[in-house]
Amino acid sequence: MKRRWILPLALCCLCMLSSASAENSAVYSAVDENGQSIFTIFATLSEGDEYISGDNILYRIESISGTVATARRIGEEVMPDVTWLETGEAQAVFAREENAIPVASANDRKLIAMYVTHSDESYVPTDGTESIEGQGGIYDVAREFRDALQQRGIDVILDESTHLPHDSGAYRRSRRTAERLLQKRPDAIIDIHRDGIPNPEEYKATIKGENASQVRLLVGRSNQNSDVNRAFAKQIKAVADKQYPGLIKDIFIGKGNYNQDLSPNAILLEFGTHTLSKERVFNSTGHMAHVMSTALYGPETGSAKSAETAAQSAKTAADQEKSKGSMSGIALILVVTIAGILLFALAQTGGGKTMGKKLGRNLSELTGGLIGKKRDK
């Protein structure tokens, strides 16, 4: 074979492999050794993939037959210590693993970058279809999430570039977007998605008494940052479990890298699934913004609640000063009035006992009988 054919043949094989990978994306069901359902996901599952359930149990995929994967229960996953949520420490430190990189301090600039790899993803009940050529309904979710983060004092860069078509090359195209965003040195970079499982009940939740959607976290295990990405995902879940129990559905650790090799603080968020209404998902973006803010920067730092508390404190102080001013004014008027009565009584009586009687009657009339001698009836 001539050398000039080697490169085209290699490229052809690569494309075939990519296509095969894309064709393997499907709705997979994972069961345990006893056939009991563990989770469902629209993805490409591989042996060795791991899964942390909502109640923090770790499973590992042992075998796959068709679209059914059998997973072995490993045991309870050790989650980060978030007791600082109760003590109110100023900064959260999620990086407890050996090679983890700490987040920015509470006094530094706060910046999060976001983008959308699967640009067509949409929500059937709201958008009328699961896929829109161009910017799908997922961009509305990304904008809601951006606005909620900004309300908490965080600068957000949302790159609205599209990366169509929705195929195996989408992550390659969105990688260029992620690299461009990382030049801004954000504290975290987030890829916004929605799941593709058909049953909306698997994502429905009631959070703080409000109809909402759960959020799934995805981590790629095929990159040098995998351990730190995983630690970041666990930190997010641990914070959410305290602040909004039930908001985080689970964590899936898959064979791909999801471009997370570019940054230690990279995460993929799946807001609901395509059969869920977008309004439910909107209701979760504010909660998720609170969780991300706390996980990265500490409790209430830069949040609207802090601003409201400060404003209320300022108002209370102003009211107190106003009250003090009013009391001072009343006291001054009273002193001037009494002095005037004294002078008037002195002028009429010339002093002595007569002045005392006159003064008593005047004070009694002025105060309604509370002070001084009452006039005889």
N, C-alpha and C positions, 0 to 999 in steps of 0.2 A: 504494500500500500504506500502510495506516495505521501510525502510529508504534508503537502498542501491540503490533504483531506483530513488530517488528524484534528485540527482545530474545529472545523465545521462539524465533524462527527462528535467531538466532545460536547460542543454546544447543543447538538441535537439530543444527545443522551441526557444532558442536564435539563433540557426543556421537558423531555419525557418523564424524568423523575419528578419534576415540579408538577406536571399535569397529574401524575399518579397521586402525588401528595394531595392535590386539590380534590381529586375524585374521592379520596378517603374521608374527607370531611362529611360527617353525617351526625344524626342524632344517636348517640351512644348511651346505653344504660349500663351502669356498673352495679354488680351484685356481690354479696359476700360469699363465703364458702358454702353457706346454707341456702343460697339463692335469694336471700333477702335484698331488696332494693336499697342501694346506698345513695346514688345520685344519677342525674341525667344531664347530658351536656351536648351541645352541637360543636363538635371539634374533631380533631384527628387524634385518637387515643393510641398510645403505644405502651408496650410492656415497660415497667419501671416508672411510669407516671405516678404521681402521688396526689393525695387528696386529703384536705383537712376539713372535716365536717363542721357544721354549725356549733356542735357541742365539743369541738376541738379533739376529735378522734382522728388519728392518722391512718390512712389506708394506702396500700401500694398495689398497682395493677400487676397481676401475675400472668394472666393469659387473656387472649381475645378471640372470640369466635363470632364472626360476622360483625354485628353491631352490639354485641353483649360482651362486656369485660368482667372478668372475675378479679376481685380485689381482696387482698389479705389485710386483716386488721393488725396494725403494728402496735397500737396502744395510744394512750393519751399524749397529745402533743404538748410540749412545754411552751407556754405562752409567756410573753414579756410581762414583767412586773409593772403595773400601772397604778400603784398605790399613790403616786404623786398626784393623781387626779383628785384624791381625797384630801391630801395635805396642801394642795394648791401651789406646788412649786412652779417657778416661773418658766422652766424649760423642760420639755420632754426629751429624754435621751433614749431613742429606740435602738441605737447601735450597741447592742450588748455582745454580738458575735465578734470574734477575734479580729476580722478584717473589715468591720463595718466603718462607715464614714459618718461622723456626727452631722446633724442638721445645723442650720444657721441659728445663732443665738437670738434671743427675744429682741435685742436692740438693733439687729441687722436688718437690711432690706429683705422683704418677704416677696418671693417671686415663684410662681408655678407656671409651667408651660403645658399646653394641651394640644392634641391633634386627633384626627379621626382616620384610622387606616381603612376601614370598610365604609366608604362614604355613602353607599346606597342604603344602608340599614335603616329600616323604618318600622313603625308600629301600626299593624293592620287596623285595629279599632279606631284609631285617630287619623292616620294618614291614608287609609283606604287600601294600602298595599304594604307588603313587607320589604319591597325594594323600589327605590326611586332613582332613576338615572340622573346623576348630578349630586346635589346635596339632599340626602335623605333626612327623615325626621330625627335621626341621631344628632344632627347639628343643633336642633332646637334644644335637646337635652344638654349638649355641651355648652350652649349659651346660658341656659338656666344655671348650670353648675358654675360657670365663670362668674355670673352676676352674684351668686350666693357667696362665693369666695371673696369677691371684691368688697361685699358688704362687711366682711370680717377684716378689712384692712390689708388684704393680700393683693398684690399686683398679679395679674394673670395675662399671659399671652396665649390667645387661642388662634392657632393657625387653621384657617378654614379651607386649605387646599384639599382638592379631591384626589383620590388615588385609584380611580376606576381602571379596569373592571375589578369586580370582587372575585379575584382568583388568587392563585399561589404567588403571583408577582406583586400583590398589593403591599405586603410588608417591605418588599424591596423598594417600591416607590415611596412609601411613607418613611422609609429610613432616611431619605434625603431631607424630608421635612423635619424629622427628629434631630438630625445633625445640625440643621440650620437653627432650630430652637435652642439647642444646647450651647450654641455660641453666646447666648444671653446669660449663661451660667445660672439657670433656675435651681431652686432648692429641690424640686421634684418635677418629673415629666410624666404625663398621664395620657394614655391612649384610651379614648372613649368608645365603647361598643355596647351592643345589646346581644343577648343570647338568641338562639334559634330553635329552642325546644318548643313543641306545640302546646303544651299544657300551661296556661297562664297561672293556674293555682299554685304552681311550684315557686312562683316569684311573688305572689300576693302577700302583703303583710299589713298589719296595723301598727303604726309607730306613733307613740304619744297620742293615741286615740284618733289618728288620721289614716285614711286609706293611702297606702304607699306601695313601693316596690322594694324588694330586696336587691342587694348589689353583690355580684360575684367578683372575686379577685382572681386574676390569672397571673402566674409567674412562669417564666421560661427557665427550664433547667439546663439548657444547652449553651451556657455562656459563663464567662469567668466571674460575673457578678451574681450568679444564681443564689449563693448563700445570703448575700446582703439584700438582694431583691426579696428573697423569702422573708428575711427578718423585717423588712419594711412592711410587707403585706401582713405579717403577724402583728406588728405594732398597730397598724390601722385597725385590724379586727379587734384587738384587745381593747383599744380605746372605744371603738363603736359598741362593743359588748357592754361597756360600762355606761356610756352616754345614751345609746339608743339600742337596747337589746332587740335582736331580731333583724336589724338593718343589714348586717353582712350575712349573706347566705352561706358562704364557704370560701375556701381557697383551693384552686386547682393548680397543680404544678406540672406542666406539660413538657413534652420533648422539645418543642420549638424554643426560640429565644425571644420572640416578639419585640425585637430591637432593644431588649433590656440589657444587652451587653454594652450599650452606649453609656449607661449611667447606673450607679448603685441605687439611686432613689427613683427607679422607673417602675411603673405599675400599669396594668391593664384593668380597667373597670368595666364590668358588664352591668348596665342599668336595665334590669328586667329582660323580658323576651319579646319577640315580635307580635305575640298574641295578647299582649298587655296594653292597656291604654296609656298613652303618653302622659296624661294628666297624673296618673298614679306615680309615674317616674319623676315628674316635676316635683311632687311632694317629697321625694327622697333626696333631691339635690341639695336642699338647704341643710338637711341632717348630715349629709355626706360632707358638705363644706365645713360644718362645725367639727366633724371628726378629723378631716385632713388638717385643719388649722391647729387643732389640739395635738395631733400626732407629730406634727412638724415643729410647732413653735411653743407649745405649752398651753395650759388651760386659759381660755378667754383672752389670750393676747391678741390685740388688734380687732377684737370682736365688737359687734354692735352692742352686746350686753355691757361691755366695759364702758362704751361711749354713753350708753343710757345711764349707767350707774354714776358716771362722772357728772353728767348733766343734772341728774337728780340731786347729787350732793351740792352742786353749785347753786341750784335753785333753793335748796334748804338753807344754805348759808346766806343767800340773798334775802330770803324771807326773815331769817333771824335778825339780820342787820336792819331790815325795814322795821321789824317789831321793836328793836331797841331804839331806833330813831323816833318812832311814834310815842313810846313811853317817855323818852327824854323831852319831847315836845309838850306832852301833857303835864309833866312835872314843872316845866318852865312856866307854862300858863298859870298853873296853880300858885306858884311862888309869886308871880307878878300880881295876881288877883289879891292874894292875902296882903301883900305889901300895900296895894292900893287901898284896901279896906282900913288898914292901920292908919295910913295917912289921912284918910277921910274922917275916921273917928277922932284922931288927934286934932284935926282942924275944927271939928264941931264942938268938942268938949274941953279941949285944952289939957287933956290928960287926966290922971288920977282915977278914982273909983268910977266916976261917970263914964270915962272912956272905956273902962272894962265892960260895963253893962252894954254900952252902945256896940262895942266890938262883938260881944257875944250874940246880940240880936242879929247883927249883920251876917255873921258866919252861919247862924242857924237858918236864916232865910236863904243864903247862898247854897247850903248843902242839904236843904230839906229837913233840917232838924238833927242831922247826924253829928254836927259840931256846933258848939255854942249853946247859949240859953234860949229856950223857946219863949216866944212872945206869949204873955198871959191872954187867955181868951176872955 
